[in-house]
Amino acid sequence: QVQLVESGGGLVQPGGSLRLSCAASGSFTGIYTLGWYRQAPGKQRELVAGIHSAGSTTYGGSVKGRFTISRDNAGKTVYLQMNSLKPEDTAVYYCNYWYWDLKRHDTWGQGTQVTVSS
């Protein structure tokens, strides 16, 4: 069973940067995706970025060009570098691990708050 622990959230001014980390433990399947989702108050959870076990990445439209997802060599820690932050990036950010086996199986971290405000 996979467990995810996020860190790195906090308060930052508009235009600033933050880096989130997600440490994963447990056994991964051969093919999987690690990534980040976020949920702002009153809104649905949305994809921020994901990185596939093969290395390809995907980004939500609102963060392209500003956020970068990466992972360590072991593939068990995933990072989200967030630059040029905007107030609308304020949300709880959740680390996610998912794989497909007849259906989608998701594991979520506890979430970390990111607040962008002056």
WOBELKA-V104006 format. One line per field, one symbol per residue. psi: psi as a letter, one per 30 degrees, with the letter a starting at -180 (. if undefined). A space follows every 10 residues. Layout:
psi->???
This chain:
psi->kkkkjllfla kllkfallkk kjkklaklle klkkaklljl kgllklkell klfffllkkk effkfekkkl llefgfkklj kjlhkleffk lkkkkkkllk iflkkkkkaf lkkkkjk.
